[in-house]
């Protein structure tokens, strides 16, 4: 990394995923959707800071060590309980993950950190009282940085759809880039065609909305309604933990490489060719495929991603 690197600020939860091993024995693995995005960007050699909450306990130390090992600068405030948040993970026969949370999200404010990219998402955007601080950070940086959003719906935490839906819709209108899974959209807008919802979202403000569909690939919807489809990447799935987060991180990285960051990010994103958009979404899909090929949230390094893409491992941007 160099001082010229775009500065990335990620805001959201970092926690412990309690994941069963092959024998069914639970084990503590660091995670949390925004933390996973930060890890993905750190492993791609980006200048990334994570604003989060951590307890003063062994699990908090484990999470911090994990983040710092992937070159993430940790800006952690203490949890009110003193405990680090956790999520008990259950895997089905296909490796798909479901979660039961013990979460503390009382973020008071986001530090005045300068950034060229702001990424927010998941529970942190909808769970009070910290969600208000996330929204304030997005409003403050809109027009000054690329604003990236991954709603990552968690009905186990917010079973009442109305409040989270209103907040997600508000954040979508403020964002430049939205990545959302078809499962998230099905929970937010049950019975609605996900691409139709993405098209409506793209018309509301973002320059790009990407709907991921697991092994079936992804659909990108541009600000003008243009729809582009990227096929799935064949892979043997270990589990899906961190797949969408890796997709988000790699997507942001690929856009940065095309000069999409800073105060001109919104215009730069809209100016990309359809070929460019297909390229960045394909790159994100390849990154997510690497992650699901191994247990837990384990995004690729720059070299691993380059090898999978058949390219040179560089992180330079325009």
C-alpha positions as CSV (number, residue, x, y, z in Angstrom):
1,X,0.0,0.0,0.0
2,X,1.0,3.6,-0.5
3,X,-0.1,7.0,0.8
4,X,-1.9,7.5,-2.5
5,X,-4.2,4.6,-1.9
6,X,-7.9,5.5,-1.6
7,X,-9.0,5.4,2.0
8,X,-11.8,3.0,2.8
9,X,-14.0,3.3,5.9
10,X,-16.2,0.3,6.8
11,X,-18.8,0.7,9.6
12,X,-20.6,-2.2,11.2
13,X,-20.5,-5.2,13.4
14,X,-17.6,-7.5,14.1
15,X,-18.4,-10.7,16.1
16,X,-17.7,-14.3,16.7
17,X,-19.4,-16.9,14.5
18,X,-19.8,-20.1,16.5
19,X,-19.5,-22.6,13.7
20,X,-19.7,-26.4,13.9
21,X,-16.7,-28.3,12.5
22,X,-17.0,-31.6,10.5
23,X,-17.7,-33.5,13.7
24,X,-20.3,-31.0,14.9
25,X,-18.1,-29.5,17.6
26,X,-18.6,-25.7,17.9
27,X,-15.6,-23.5,17.3
28,X,-15.2,-19.7,17.5
29,X,-14.4,-18.0,14.1
30,X,-14.2,-14.2,13.8
31,X,-16.8,-12.7,11.5
32,X,-19.6,-10.2,11.1
33,X,-20.7,-9.0,7.6
34,X,-19.0,-5.5,7.6
35,X,-15.9,-7.0,9.3
36,X,-15.7,-9.6,6.5
37,X,-15.9,-6.9,3.9
38,X,-13.1,-5.1,5.6
39,X,-11.0,-8.3,5.7
40,X,-11.7,-8.8,2.0
41,X,-10.4,-5.4,1.2
42,X,-7.4,-5.7,3.5
43,X,-6.4,-8.9,1.9
44,X,-6.6,-7.1,-1.5
45,X,-4.0,-4.6,0.0
46,X,-6.4,-1.7,0.3
47,X,-6.1,1.0,3.0
48,X,-9.2,0.0,5.1
49,X,-10.4,1.0,8.6
50,X,-13.3,-0.7,10.4
51,X,-15.4,1.2,12.9
52,X,-17.1,-1.4,15.2
53,X,-17.8,-2.5,18.8
54,X,-15.7,-5.1,20.6
55,X,-15.9,-6.4,24.1
56,X,-12.9,-6.4,26.5
57,X,-12.7,-10.2,26.4
58,X,-10.9,-13.1,24.8
59,X,-13.3,-13.1,21.8
60,X,-12.7,-9.4,21.3
61,X,-9.0,-10.0,21.3
62,X,-9.5,-12.8,18.8
63,X,-11.5,-10.6,16.4
64,X,-9.0,-7.8,16.6
65,X,-6.0,-10.1,15.9
66,X,-7.9,-11.6,13.0
67,X,-8.6,-8.2,11.5
68,X,-5.1,-6.8,12.0
69,X,-3.6,-9.9,10.4
70,X,-5.4,-8.9,7.2
71,X,-4.1,-5.3,7.4
72,X,-7.4,-3.8,8.7
73,X,-7.0,-0.8,11.0
74,X,-9.5,-1.4,13.9
75,X,-11.3,1.6,15.3
76,X,-13.3,-0.2,18.0
77,X,-15.5,1.3,20.7
78,X,-16.3,-0.9,23.8
79,X,-19.6,-2.8,24.0
80,X,-21.9,-1.9,26.8
81,X,-22.0,-5.4,28.1
82,X,-18.3,-5.9,28.0
83,X,-18.9,-9.0,25.8
84,X,-18.0,-9.4,22.1
85,X,-21.1,-10.1,20.0
86,X,-21.6,-13.6,18.7
87,X,-23.7,-15.5,16.2
88,X,-24.4,-19.2,16.5
89,X,-24.2,-20.7,13.0
90,X,-26.1,-23.7,11.7
91,X,-25.2,-25.2,8.3
92,X,-27.7,-27.2,6.2
93,X,-26.9,-30.1,3.9
94,X,-25.8,-27.7,1.1
95,X,-23.5,-25.7,3.4
96,X,-25.9,-22.7,3.5
97,X,-25.7,-20.8,6.9
98,X,-28.4,-19.6,9.2
99,X,-27.7,-17.5,12.4
100,X,-28.9,-16.9,16.0
101,X,-27.4,-13.7,17.3
102,X,-26.2,-12.3,20.7
103,X,-25.5,-8.8,19.5
104,X,-24.6,-5.4,21.1
105,X,-24.8,-2.5,18.7
106,X,-24.8,0.7,20.7
107,X,-22.4,2.7,18.5
108,X,-22.6,6.3,19.7
109,X,-21.0,8.0,16.6
110,X,-18.7,7.3,13.7
111,X,-15.3,9.1,14.1
112,X,-14.6,11.9,11.7
113,X,-12.3,9.7,9.5
114,X,-11.7,11.1,6.0
115,X,-12.4,8.5,3.4
116,X,-12.8,8.0,-0.4
117,X,-15.1,5.0,0.1
118,X,-17.6,4.3,2.8
119,X,-19.1,0.8,3.1
120,X,-22.0,0.1,5.5
121,X,-24.4,-2.8,5.8
122,X,-26.0,-5.7,7.6
123,X,-27.3,-5.4,11.2
124,X,-25.5,-2.2,11.9
125,X,-27.7,-0.3,9.5
126,X,-31.0,-1.3,11.1
127,X,-30.5,-2.1,14.7
128,X,-31.0,0.7,17.2
129,X,-29.4,2.6,18.7
130,X,-26.3,2.3,16.6
131,X,-28.2,2.4,13.3
132,X,-28.7,6.2,13.7
133,X,-24.9,6.7,13.8
134,X,-24.5,4.7,10.6
135,X,-27.2,6.7,8.8
136,X,-25.5,10.0,10.0
137,X,-22.2,8.8,8.6
138,X,-23.7,8.0,5.2
139,X,-25.4,11.4,5.0
140,X,-22.2,13.2,6.0
141,X,-20.1,11.4,3.4
142,X,-22.6,11.4,0.5
143,X,-21.0,13.3,-2.4
144,X,-17.6,13.1,-0.8
145,X,-16.9,9.4,-1.2
146,X,-18.2,6.3,-2.9
147,X,-21.1,5.1,-0.6
148,X,-21.5,1.3,-0.7
149,X,-24.4,-0.5,0.9
150,X,-25.0,-4.2,1.5
151,X,-28.4,-4.6,3.4
152,X,-27.8,-8.3,4.3
153,X,-31.2,-8.8,6.0
154,X,-31.2,-10.5,9.4
155,X,-34.8,-11.4,10.3
156,X,-33.6,-13.2,13.5
157,X,-32.5,-9.8,14.8
158,X,-35.2,-7.6,13.3
159,X,-38.3,-9.9,12.9
160,X,-40.6,-6.8,12.3
161,X,-40.0,-6.0,8.7
162,X,-41.4,-2.4,8.7
163,X,-38.6,-0.6,10.6
164,X,-35.7,-2.3,8.8
165,X,-37.4,-1.9,5.4
166,X,-37.9,1.9,5.9
167,X,-34.3,2.3,6.9
168,X,-32.9,0.2,4.0
169,X,-35.0,2.2,1.5
170,X,-33.6,5.4,3.0
171,X,-30.0,4.2,2.8
172,X,-30.5,2.9,-0.8
173,X,-31.5,6.4,-1.9
174,X,-28.3,7.8,-0.4
175,X,-25.9,5.1,-1.7
176,X,-23.9,5.0,-5.0
177,X,-23.4,1.2,-5.0
178,X,-25.8,-1.5,-3.6
179,X,-25.1,-5.2,-3.4
180,X,-28.0,-7.3,-2.2
181,X,-28.9,-11.0,-2.4
182,X,-32.1,-12.3,-3.9
183,X,-32.8,-13.8,-0.4
184,X,-32.4,-10.3,1.2
185,X,-34.9,-8.9,-1.3
186,X,-37.3,-11.7,-0.8
187,X,-37.4,-10.9,2.9
188,X,-37.6,-7.1,2.4
189,X,-40.2,-7.3,-0.4
190,X,-41.8,-10.7,-0.3
191,X,-43.5,-11.8,-3.5
192,X,-41.8,-9.1,-5.6
193,X,-39.5,-9.8,-8.5
194,X,-36.0,-9.1,-7.2
195,X,-34.8,-7.5,-10.5
196,X,-37.8,-5.2,-10.5
197,X,-37.0,-4.1,-7.0
198,X,-33.3,-3.6,-8.0
199,X,-34.4,-1.5,-11.0
200,X,-36.6,0.7,-8.8
201,X,-33.7,1.1,-6.4
202,X,-31.3,2.0,-9.2
203,X,-33.7,4.7,-10.3
204,X,-33.8,6.1,-6.8
205,X,-30.1,7.1,-6.6
206,X,-27.5,4.4,-6.9
207,X,-25.4,4.2,-10.0
208,X,-25.3,0.4,-9.7
209,X,-27.4,-2.3,-7.9
210,X,-26.1,-5.8,-8.0
211,X,-28.4,-8.7,-7.0
212,X,-26.5,-11.9,-6.1
213,X,-28.2,-15.3,-6.7
214,X,-25.8,-17.7,-5.1
215,X,-24.6,-20.4,-7.6
216,X,-26.8,-18.9,-10.3
217,X,-24.6,-15.8,-10.6
218,X,-25.6,-12.1,-10.3
219,X,-27.6,-9.5,-12.1
220,X,-26.3,-5.9,-12.3
221,X,-28.8,-3.1,-12.8
222,X,-27.4,0.3,-13.9
223,X,-28.8,3.8,-13.1
224,X,-30.5,3.9,-16.5
225,X,-32.2,0.6,-16.0
226,X,-29.8,-1.4,-18.2
227,X,-29.6,-5.0,-16.9
228,X,-26.5,-7.2,-17.2
229,X,-26.3,-10.8,-16.2
230,X,-23.2,-12.6,-14.9
231,X,-23.3,-16.4,-14.7
232,X,-22.4,-18.4,-11.6
233,X,-18.9,-19.6,-11.0
234,X,-18.7,-23.5,-10.7
235,X,-17.2,-24.4,-7.3
236,X,-17.3,-27.1,-4.7
237,X,-19.0,-25.4,-1.7
238,X,-17.5,-25.8,1.8
239,X,-20.1,-23.4,3.3
240,X,-21.5,-20.0,2.4
241,X,-20.3,-18.0,5.4
242,X,-18.9,-14.7,4.2
243,X,-19.8,-15.3,0.5
244,X,-21.8,-12.1,0.0
245,X,-19.4,-10.1,2.1
246,X,-16.5,-11.2,0.0
247,X,-18.5,-10.3,-3.1
248,X,-19.0,-6.8,-1.7
249,X,-15.4,-6.3,-0.8
250,X,-14.1,-7.5,-4.2
251,X,-16.7,-5.4,-6.0
252,X,-15.5,-2.3,-4.2
253,X,-11.9,-3.1,-4.9
254,X,-12.6,-3.7,-8.6
255,X,-14.4,-0.4,-8.9
256,X,-11.6,1.5,-7.1
257,X,-9.2,0.0,-9.7
258,X,-11.3,1.7,-12.4
259,X,-11.1,5.1,-10.6
260,X,-14.5,4.9,-8.9
261,X,-13.8,6.6,-5.5
262,X,-13.8,10.0,-3.8
263,X,-15.9,13.0,-4.6
264,X,-16.3,12.1,-8.3
265,X,-17.4,8.5,-7.5
266,X,-21.0,8.8,-8.5
267,X,-20.2,10.3,-11.9
268,X,-17.4,7.8,-12.5
269,X,-19.6,4.9,-11.7
270,X,-22.3,6.1,-14.2
271,X,-19.6,6.7,-16.9
272,X,-18.4,3.1,-16.8
273,X,-19.1,1.0,-19.9
274,X,-21.3,-2.0,-19.7
275,X,-18.2,-4.1,-20.4
276,X,-16.5,-2.5,-17.3
277,X,-19.5,-3.3,-15.2
278,X,-19.6,-6.9,-16.3
279,X,-15.9,-7.1,-15.6
280,X,-16.2,-5.9,-12.0
281,X,-19.2,-8.0,-11.2
282,X,-17.5,-11.1,-12.7
283,X,-14.4,-10.4,-10.6
284,X,-16.6,-10.2,-7.5
285,X,-18.3,-13.5,-8.3
286,X,-14.9,-15.2,-8.7
287,X,-13.8,-13.8,-5.3
288,X,-16.9,-15.1,-3.6
289,X,-16.4,-18.5,-5.2
290,X,-12.9,-18.7,-3.7
291,X,-14.4,-17.9,-0.3
292,X,-17.1,-20.5,-0.4
293,X,-14.6,-23.2,-1.4
294,X,-13.2,-23.1,2.1
295,X,-14.7,-23.1,5.6
296,X,-15.9,-19.9,7.2
297,X,-15.3,-16.3,6.0
298,X,-12.0,-16.6,4.2
299,X,-11.7,-14.1,1.4
300,X,-8.9,-14.4,-1.2
301,X,-5.6,-12.5,-1.2
302,X,-4.7,-10.3,-4.1
303,X,-2.5,-13.1,-5.5
304,X,-5.2,-15.8,-5.1
305,X,-7.8,-13.6,-6.9
306,X,-5.3,-12.8,-9.7
307,X,-4.5,-16.4,-10.2
308,X,-8.2,-17.3,-10.4
309,X,-8.8,-14.5,-12.9
310,X,-5.6,-15.2,-14.8
311,X,-4.3,-11.7,-14.3
312,X,-1.3,-10.0,-12.7
313,X,-1.8,-9.3,-8.9
314,X,-1.9,-5.5,-8.9
315,X,-4.0,-3.1,-6.9
316,X,-3.3,0.1,-8.9
317,X,-6.1,2.5,-9.7
318,X,-6.5,5.3,-12.1
